Amino acid sequence: MKFNIIKAVVVFLIVSSCNDILDETPDNRTTIDSVEKIAELLVGAYPEAGYVSFLEPMSDNAGDKGTSATSEFRINEEMYFWRDLDDTDIDTPTNYWNDAYAAIAQANQALLSIEELGGGSELNALKGEALLCRAYAHFMLVTIFSKAYNTTTARTDLGIPYVTEPETVLLGDYQRGNVADVYASIQKDIEAGLPLITDNYDVPAFHFTKKAANAFASRFYLVIGDWQKVITTSTAALAGGNEANELRNMLLATTLTFQDQVALYMSSTVQPANLLLVSGNSRYNRIEGVARYQLTSNISNELFGSNITGKGWSYDIFTRGGSSNRLTPKYQEYFRFTNQAAGIGIPFVTYVLLSTDEALLNRAEAHAMLGQLDEAAADINTSLSLKTSGYDPATDELSAADIATIYGVVDPTLYTPFYAIPSEALPIVSAILDMRRTIFYNEGLRWFDIKRHDIAVEHLDFFGNSSLLPKSDDRRAIQIPEAAQSFGIQKNPR
């Protein structure tokens, strides 16, 4: 379990509503004057909050299970209908915003402390981690709270405040800037930090190791369309010998019980696919199976029935509290008691932030976009071989031509990112996106693909009434929290 040892800075922009002038240092921080203290500070430089709870119901992974399902989770209903939600509870967009900026504050304090100690080789690895942490938190914020990256509109689309210095005043002057500038700052931090990263951690899975840092870079370059860098960083994230051994083997997992599958899924030691984990304050384990707007039987069949080999996916679907409450074995709550006698405490859920499975499919998509269709098909086959029931390479391995035949003529208006998808690559990209939807179900990544490819989403209620999120709809950018708006941060258009 990861926890904060030092909370160095309170970011008043987001987490404070106090307007009084403080008589002491506003963050009341401990002096950070050693390598050990900087390392401890960086433990808290990763957002300790979940985003799955509000991104999954926004996507086409969710449907309406009907009035018999649990409707007590407001976040689940509001996000299913793409409504603006101003709620500071855990598992909400506001909570993620707050925690991401708190993580940024700690990364910035670490960078300042490194500078004050004179830098040097002894501190380079910590500097690299701090830069990657700052880049990651800003990347997640701009991905969630701004419009999708588009080279045509990035200079005019609203970004998010890119904070690069520790807070030393009660109220700073923060501007959202534009998406282009935010992405340029993220790229600068990634490319400055990546060469400095090492693997010298007590629990590597909770830190930016070389593989995790490259997996993050792979995701970033996929969004901006730098295909060669996607391939380079994805390959680095998969390094270690036989790439198949670095992936999540679902053929082995499905022989286990539900609890053992969960333990394996979120393991920080025995699951090689897990490159970066976080234990976030979250109640999502209580929501995922029983909430009304989650996995319906129709969507379950669509996602977990047969794949492009014609055989079934090797994913187990379990029920909780009734046959309509379906879930995959990915999450388990850890409840940390703060008062054992009173039964009071804090719930945590471990989330997989980055994985080798994602890096592999990022690379496949980049290969397809570069016209390297055979290489893309090879990556697709590697993924399918570990996630398809009864997979036989002699009969189930697919060529690029096979995939094109299976998909036939793909509607060219279905996926409309800012770049053009070559016609010969479209069936391959379609296959990859369908695979990603299943493999990363209930991890939030489907929403990122929906934004990245500007996919229209239709949600039906239990009575068949339709709600549509069209392409380029402003609601794809989640609204800026009201607390941030009150400090002058411009709200998203609606």
WOZI-V61753 format. One record per residue. N is the residue number from 1. PSI is psi in radians with two decimals (* if undefined). OMEGA is omega in degrees with one decimal (999 if undefined). Layout:
BEGIN
{{N;PSI;OMEGA} {N;PSI;OMEGA}}
END
This chain:
BEGIN
{{1;2.17;179.2} {2;2.46;177.0} {3;2.79;-179.8} {4;2.25;173.1} {5;-0.68;179.8} {6;2.22;168.9} {7;1.73;-169.3} {8;-0.61;-170.6} {9;2.42;169.2} {10;2.11;-177.7} {11;1.78;-170.6} {12;-0.42;176.8} {13;-0.64;-168.1} {14;-0.54;-170.3} {15;0.07;-178.9} {16;2.45;174.0} {17;0.15;-178.2} {18;2.36;179.3} {19;0.08;179.5} {20;2.58;174.3} {21;2.18;-176.7} {22;2.56;-179.7} {23;-0.09;-179.6} {24;3.06;177.7} {25;2.15;-169.3} {26;-0.49;-178.3} {27;-0.17;176.2} {28;0.77;-170.3} {29;2.71;172.4} {30;2.52;176.6} {31;2.21;-178.7} {32;1.74;-170.4} {33;0.45;178.5} {34;2.81;176.8} {35;-0.73;-177.0} {36;-0.73;-178.6} {37;-0.62;176.7} {38;-0.73;178.1} {39;-0.71;177.8} {40;-0.68;179.2} {41;-0.69;-176.9} {42;-0.25;173.5} {43;-0.60;-179.4} {44;0.27;-178.0} {45;0.26;176.3} {46;2.32;-179.4} {47;2.07;-178.3} {48;0.97;-179.2} {49;2.70;-179.8} {50;2.64;173.7} {51;-0.18;-177.4} {52;-0.66;-174.9} {53;-0.54;-179.8} {54;-0.26;178.4} {55;-0.65;-179.4} {56;-0.84;-179.1} {57;-0.29;175.9} {58;-0.36;-171.6} {59;3.14;176.1} {60;0.18;172.5} {61;-0.11;-174.9} {62;2.55;174.0} {63;3.11;-178.1} {64;2.03;-179.5} {65;-0.11;175.6} {66;3.04;-172.8} {67;-0.29;179.3} {68;-0.25;179.0} {69;2.88;-178.1} {70;2.21;-179.0} {71;0.25;-174.5} {72;-0.22;-177.0} {73;1.70;-175.0} {74;-0.70;-178.0} {75;-0.65;-177.2} {76;-0.79;-179.1} {77;-0.81;-176.0} {78;-0.73;-178.0} {79;-0.50;177.7} {80;-0.59;179.4} {81;0.26;173.9} {82;0.73;178.7} {83;2.64;174.2} {84;2.32;-175.8} {85;2.07;175.2} {86;1.59;-177.8} {87;2.24;-175.6} {88;0.11;-179.3} {89;2.85;174.5} {90;2.73;-179.5} {91;0.22;178.4} {92;2.83;175.5} {93;-0.69;179.8} {94;-0.73;179.5} {95;-0.69;179.3} {96;-0.75;176.8} {97;-0.88;-179.3} {98;-0.82;-174.5} {99;-0.58;177.4} {100;-0.73;178.6} {101;-0.52;173.3} {102;-0.70;176.9} {103;-0.73;177.8} {104;-0.71;179.7} {105;-0.70;180.0} {106;-0.66;175.8} {107;-0.72;179.1} {108;-0.68;177.2} {109;-0.67;177.2} {110;-0.75;-180.0} {111;-0.70;177.4} {112;-0.74;-179.8} {113;-0.64;176.4} {114;-0.75;178.3} {115;-0.73;-178.8} {116;-0.48;177.6} {117;0.01;175.8} {118;0.04;179.1} {119;-2.59;179.5} {120;3.00;-173.2} {121;-0.58;-178.6} {122;-0.45;-175.7} {123;-0.03;-175.2} {124;-0.74;-178.7} {125;-0.69;177.9} {126;-0.67;176.6} {127;-0.75;178.0} {128;-0.78;179.2} {129;-0.75;-179.4} {130;-0.72;178.8} {131;-0.73;178.3} {132;-0.68;177.8} {133;-0.78;179.2} {134;-0.75;179.1} {135;-0.78;-176.7} {136;-0.84;-177.6} {137;-0.73;177.0} {138;-0.68;179.0} {139;-0.77;179.0} {140;-0.69;179.6} {141;-0.81;-178.2} {142;-0.55;177.5} {143;-0.66;-176.3} {144;-0.76;-168.6} {145;0.01;176.2} {146;2.99;175.6} {147;2.82;179.8} {148;2.59;179.5} {149;2.27;-179.9} {150;2.07;-175.3} {151;-0.46;-178.9} {152;-0.61;-173.1} {153;-0.06;-172.8} {154;-0.51;-179.6} {155;-0.31;-179.7} {156;-0.34;177.3} {157;2.42;-178.6} {158;2.30;175.8} {159;-2.57;174.2} {160;2.73;179.7} {161;2.17;176.6} {162;1.83;-172.7} {163;2.19;-175.6} {164;0.04;179.6} {165;2.61;175.4} {166;2.66;179.2} {167;2.20;177.2} {168;-0.03;177.9} {169;2.79;-177.5} {170;-0.82;-179.3} {171;1.94;177.4} {172;2.91;177.2} {173;1.79;-174.5} {174;2.35;177.1} {175;2.58;-179.0} {176;-0.50;-176.4} {177;-2.73;179.3} {178;2.88;-175.9} {179;-0.68;-178.8} {180;-0.78;-178.9} {181;-0.66;178.2} {182;-0.81;179.9} {183;-0.61;177.1} {184;-0.69;178.5} {185;-0.70;177.2} {186;-0.83;-178.6} {187;-0.70;178.3} {188;-0.78;-180.0} {189;-0.71;178.8} {190;-0.86;-173.1} {191;-0.38;173.0} {192;-0.60;-174.6} {193;-0.57;-173.4} {194;-0.77;-179.3} {195;-0.27;-176.3} {196;-0.22;-173.8} {197;2.42;172.2} {198;-3.11;178.5} {199;0.44;-173.6} {200;1.32;178.8} {201;2.63;175.8} {202;-0.74;177.0} {203;1.51;-171.1} {204;-0.57;-173.1} {205;-0.23;178.7} {206;0.25;-178.0} {207;2.90;174.5} {208;1.60;168.6} {209;3.11;177.7} {210;-0.78;-179.4} {211;-0.78;-179.2} {212;-0.74;179.8} {213;-0.71;177.8} {214;-0.60;176.7} {215;-0.71;175.7} {216;-0.79;178.1} {217;-0.68;177.7} {218;-0.78;178.2} {219;-0.75;-179.6} {220;-0.86;-177.5} {221;-0.50;175.6} {222;-0.72;-178.5} {223;-0.69;-177.3} {224;-0.08;174.3} {225;0.51;175.1} {226;1.50;-166.8} {227;-0.69;-178.7} {228;-0.67;177.4} {229;-0.55;173.7} {230;-0.81;-178.7} {231;-0.78;-178.6} {232;-0.84;-176.9} {233;-0.60;176.9} {234;-0.74;179.6} {235;-0.69;176.6} {236;-0.63;178.7} {237;-0.42;-178.6} {238;0.04;-175.2} {239;2.59;177.4} {240;0.22;180.0} {241;-2.28;178.3} {242;2.00;-174.9} {243;-0.59;179.9} {244;-0.53;179.8} {245;-0.22;179.8} {246;-0.10;-173.2} {247;2.96;177.7} {248;2.07;-177.9} {249;1.70;-177.8} {250;-0.34;177.8} {251;-0.58;176.8} {252;-0.66;-175.4} {253;-0.65;-174.1} {254;-0.07;173.1} {255;-0.06;-174.7} {256;2.89;173.9} {257;2.95;178.9} {258;-0.88;-177.2} {259;-0.67;179.5} {260;-0.59;175.8} {261;-0.72;177.5} {262;-0.82;-179.0} {263;-0.69;179.6} {264;-0.71;-178.5} {265;-0.75;-174.5} {266;0.26;-178.2} {267;2.41;177.2} {268;-0.02;-174.6} {269;-0.79;-171.6} {270;-0.08;179.8} {271;1.78;-175.5} {272;-0.37;-178.6} {273;-0.44;-175.8} {274;1.88;-178.4} {275;-0.56;177.8} {276;2.17;178.7} {277;2.76;169.5} {278;2.46;173.0} {279;1.80;-174.4} {280;2.58;173.7} {281;1.95;-169.6} {282;2.57;172.7} {283;0.29;-170.7} {284;-0.55;178.5} {285;-0.45;178.1} {286;-0.37;-173.7} {287;-0.73;-162.2} {288;-0.66;-176.2} {289;-0.49;-168.7} {290;-0.23;-179.3} {291;2.71;-173.1} {292;-0.74;-172.4} {293;1.33;-178.4} {294;-2.38;-174.2} {295;1.93;176.6} {296;2.99;179.8} {297;-0.69;180.0} {298;-0.78;-179.6} {299;-0.63;177.1} {300;-0.77;178.3} {301;-0.66;-179.8} {302;-0.71;-176.0} {303;-0.68;-168.5} {304;0.24;173.6} {305;-2.22;180.0} {306;2.68;175.3} {307;-2.91;-171.8} {308;-0.17;173.7} {309;-0.26;-173.6} {310;-0.10;177.4} {311;2.93;-175.9} {312;2.62;170.8} {313;2.55;179.9} {314;0.96;177.7} {315;2.31;176.1} {316;2.36;174.5} {317;2.18;-178.5} {318;2.88;176.4} {319;2.69;179.1} {320;2.07;175.5} {321;0.44;179.5} {322;2.65;-173.4} {323;-0.37;-179.3} {324;-0.14;-176.1} {325;1.57;-175.1} {326;2.58;176.0} {327;2.76;175.1} {328;2.62;-176.2} {329;1.46;-178.7} {330;-0.40;-171.8} {331;2.57;174.6} {332;2.34;-178.4} {333;2.38;168.3} {334;2.12;-177.2} {335;1.99;-179.4} {336;1.96;-178.2} {337;2.31;171.1} {338;-0.36;174.0} {339;1.70;-174.8} {340;-0.74;-176.5} {341;-0.70;-178.3} {342;-0.12;-178.6} {343;0.49;-177.5} {344;2.43;179.2} {345;-2.87;-175.4} {346;2.17;177.9} {347;2.46;177.3} {348;2.59;172.8} {349;2.39;176.9} {350;2.20;-179.8} {351;2.48;172.7} {352;1.99;-178.7} {353;-0.63;-178.7} {354;2.50;-177.7} {355;2.79;175.5} {356;-0.54;178.0} {357;-0.72;178.0} {358;-0.78;-179.6} {359;-0.72;-179.7} {360;-0.80;-177.9} {361;-0.49;170.4} {362;-0.81;-179.1} {363;-0.70;178.7} {364;-0.76;180.0} {365;-0.71;178.9} {366;-0.74;176.6} {367;-0.79;-179.0} {368;-0.74;-178.6} {369;-0.45;178.0} {370;0.05;-179.7} {371;0.16;179.7} {372;1.21;-168.8} {373;-0.62;179.0} {374;-0.70;177.7} {375;-0.68;177.3} {376;-0.76;179.3} {377;-0.63;179.3} {378;-0.73;178.0} {379;-0.68;177.2} {380;-0.78;179.8} {381;-0.68;178.3} {382;-0.76;179.2} {383;-0.84;-177.8} {384;-0.57;-176.0} {385;-0.41;-178.4} {386;0.02;-173.5} {387;0.27;-179.8} {388;2.22;179.8} {389;2.27;177.5} {390;0.48;-177.3} {391;2.30;177.9} {392;1.93;-177.0} {393;-0.46;-178.6} {394;-0.53;-176.7} {395;-0.36;-172.4} {396;-0.18;179.6} {397;2.33;-173.6} {398;2.44;171.9} {399;2.95;176.1} {400;-0.65;178.7} {401;-0.66;177.2} {402;-0.79;-178.2} {403;-0.71;178.2} {404;-0.66;178.7} {405;-0.74;-179.3} {406;-0.73;-176.6} {407;-0.39;179.9} {408;-2.52;179.9} {409;2.00;-179.9} {410;2.33;177.7} {411;2.03;-176.8} {412;-0.21;178.4} {413;-0.05;-178.3} {414;-0.82;178.9} {415;2.10;-176.5} {416;1.20;173.1} {417;-3.14;-177.3} {418;-0.26;178.2} {419;2.80;178.5} {420;2.36;175.3} {421;2.08;179.4} {422;2.51;-175.4} {423;-0.64;-179.6} {424;-0.36;179.4} {425;-0.31;-172.3} {426;-0.76;177.1} {427;-0.64;179.6} {428;-0.81;178.6} {429;-0.70;178.2} {430;-0.76;179.1} {431;-0.75;-179.2} {432;-0.77;-179.2} {433;-0.65;176.1} {434;-0.71;177.5} {435;-0.77;179.5} {436;-0.65;-178.9} {437;-0.69;178.7} {438;-0.88;-173.2} {439;-0.65;-177.4} {440;0.41;176.8} {441;2.41;175.9} {442;0.47;175.0} {443;-0.03;178.0} {444;-0.21;-174.4} {445;-0.43;179.0} {446;-0.67;179.5} {447;-0.67;178.0} {448;-0.67;177.0} {449;-0.65;178.3} {450;-0.74;178.5} {451;-0.76;-175.6} {452;-0.69;-178.7} {453;0.13;177.1} {454;0.92;-178.0} {455;2.27;175.3} {456;2.53;-178.9} {457;2.30;174.0} {458;2.27;174.1} {459;2.28;176.4} {460;2.43;171.5} {461;3.11;-172.8} {462;-0.37;-176.6} {463;0.10;175.6} {464;0.01;177.8} {465;2.43;-172.6} {466;2.41;168.7} {467;2.29;-173.7} {468;2.35;169.9} {469;1.68;-175.1} {470;2.95;172.6} {471;2.49;175.7} {472;0.25;178.5} {473;2.41;-178.5} {474;-0.43;-177.6} {475;-0.13;175.4} {476;-0.40;172.4} {477;1.94;-179.0} {478;2.50;-175.4} {479;2.47;176.1} {480;2.37;-179.7} {481;2.53;-178.3} {482;-0.60;179.0} {483;-0.67;177.6} {484;-0.67;177.0} {485;-0.64;-178.4} {486;-0.33;176.3} {487;0.20;174.6} {488;0.08;177.6} {489;2.15;-176.3} {490;2.38;-179.5} {491;2.82;176.4} {492;2.53;177.9} {493;2.63;176.9} {494;*;999}}
END
